[in-house]
Amino acid sequence: NKVQIKTPEQIEKMRKAGLVVGETLEVLRVAARPGVTLLELDAIAEDSIRSRGGVPSFKGYHGFPGSICASVDEVVVHGIPGSRVLAEGDIISIDCGAIVEGWHGDAAITVAMGSVPEKVSELMRVTEESMWHGIAAARLGGRVTDISHAIETYVDSQGDYGILEDFSGHGIGTEMHMEPSVFNYGKPGKGAKLQRGIALAVEPMLTLGGPAVTTLDDDWTVVTDDGSWAAHFEHTFALTSDGAWVLTALDGGEEMLGKLGVPWGGH
């Protein structure tokens, strides 16, 4: 249960993996459009990851068949890429991971296919913003649930959304999922200490309805019980002596953390 603490050199290696993930998600953001199948996106993702010197961390993970999780509309997370064709008005959450030199990066985006109702675009905005508020709450000497509390507080300030309770962010490093868990709700000041060299994946999952979800018979696909649509955003960050460095963001998170008025730990 020990939290893996990284040296600055190891964080540099994680940045390489993070950039492979971040660049791949940008490719997928453009590729995801009406008429494209989830399998086509998966092939694009695998090619992008491998061409950048990475290995898809999802492929074969506990038997998962894809290089991405592709979760459409009421599917919250862990959707298996199959023959489904994206349609105008859908939203798709794409979760992507890569390994470079033994180190992991993990991130997710939600993308709308053409125009969607305002409540759906708001769901996406609030999910993404809550992730950044969570990362911005990570300070040296703080605790992991400071992140959880910041996410929940922001979400509650924006409206009535369901916050998934059964799924969380996580530590990351030489494995994709490590201690500690990073939940998207809770009281601050608890859990592992936020110290220099900790690396965490922060990933709020919000629904337009309730937080109750069911895993389908494929043992992967997680859907909302009430059929409401869901969004999912994720970034991997490390804490340096200066602050948070968002390893899967192309700019390292400098712009968004600057907007939120917190020090940036990257270079």
Secondary structure as GFF3:
##gff-version 3
##sequence-region A 1 267
A	DSSP	alpha_helix	8	31	.	.	.	ID=ss1
A	DSSP	alpha_helix	38	51	.	.	.	ID=ss2
A	DSSP	beta_strand	55	56	.	.	.	ID=ss3
A	DSSP	three_ten_helix	61	63	.	.	.	ID=ss4
A	DSSP	beta_strand	68	72	.	.	.	ID=ss5
A	DSSP	beta_strand	75	77	.	.	.	ID=ss6
A	DSSP	beta_strand	91	100	.	.	.	ID=ss7
A	DSSP	beta_strand	103	112	.	.	.	ID=ss8
A	DSSP	alpha_helix	118	136	.	.	.	ID=ss9
A	DSSP	alpha_helix	144	158	.	.	.	ID=ss10
A	DSSP	beta_strand	162	163	.	.	.	ID=ss11
A	DSSP	beta_strand	169	171	.	.	.	ID=ss12
A	DSSP	beta_strand	178	182	.	.	.	ID=ss13
A	DSSP	beta_strand	199	202	.	.	.	ID=ss14
A	DSSP	beta_strand	205	207	.	.	.	ID=ss15
A	DSSP	beta_strand	213	215	.	.	.	ID=ss16
A	DSSP	beta_strand	222	224	.	.	.	ID=ss17
A	DSSP	beta_strand	230	232	.	.	.	ID=ss18
A	DSSP	beta_strand	235	239	.	.	.	ID=ss19
A	DSSP	beta_strand	244	246	.	.	.	ID=ss20
A	DSSP	alpha_helix	254	259	.	.	.	ID=ss21
###
